[in-house]
């Protein structure tokens, strides 16, 4: 379960990073 949680957290972090990057103005 620990591994699953870590993996999910990593996915969320990556997604958030992408969203934040896109949110930034050009």
Residue frames as qw, qx, qy, qz and C-alpha x, y, z in Angstrom:
[[0.000, 0.887, 0.462, 0.000, 0.00, 0.00, 0.00],
 [0.349, -0.731, 0.090, 0.580, 2.88, 2.34, 0.83],
 [0.366, -0.083, 0.580, 0.723, 4.21, 2.04, -2.72],
 [0.148, 0.642, 0.673, 0.336, 0.78, 2.75, -4.20],
 [0.178, -0.908, -0.275, 0.260, 0.41, 5.89, -2.08],
 [0.378, -0.542, 0.315, 0.681, 3.86, 7.11, -3.10],
 [0.320, 0.199, 0.686, 0.622, 3.08, 6.48, -6.78],
 [0.035, 0.803, 0.577, 0.143, -0.23, 8.32, -6.56],
 [0.282, -0.842, -0.069, 0.455, 1.45, 11.24, -4.81],
 [0.390, -0.284, 0.488, 0.727, 4.08, 11.41, -7.56],
 [0.224, 0.480, 0.699, 0.481, 1.38, 11.42, -10.24],
 [0.102, -0.900, -0.414, 0.083, -0.51, 14.21, -8.50],
 [0.373, -0.683, 0.151, 0.610, 2.69, 16.23, -8.09],
 [0.356, -0.012, 0.610, 0.708, 3.53, 15.85, -11.78],
 [0.102, 0.675, 0.656, 0.323, 0.00, 16.81, -12.82],
 [0.220, -0.897, -0.252, 0.289, -0.02, 19.82, -10.52],
 [0.406, -0.462, 0.330, 0.716, 3.37, 20.90, -11.86],
 [0.274, 0.279, 0.667, 0.635, 2.05, 20.71, -15.44],
 [0.046, -0.822, -0.557, -0.111, -1.10, 22.63, -14.54],
 [0.327, -0.809, -0.058, 0.486, 0.89, 25.32, -12.76],
 [0.396, -0.214, 0.482, 0.752, 3.25, 25.62, -15.71],
 [0.147, 0.487, 0.676, 0.533, 0.28, 26.01, -18.08],
 [0.185, -0.856, -0.458, 0.154, -1.40, 28.42, -15.70],
 [0.379, -0.535, 0.108, 0.747, 1.60, 30.73, -15.94],
 [0.437, 0.835, 0.102, -0.319, 1.23, 33.49, -18.53],
 [0.829, 0.392, 0.141, 0.372, 3.27, 33.34, -21.75]]
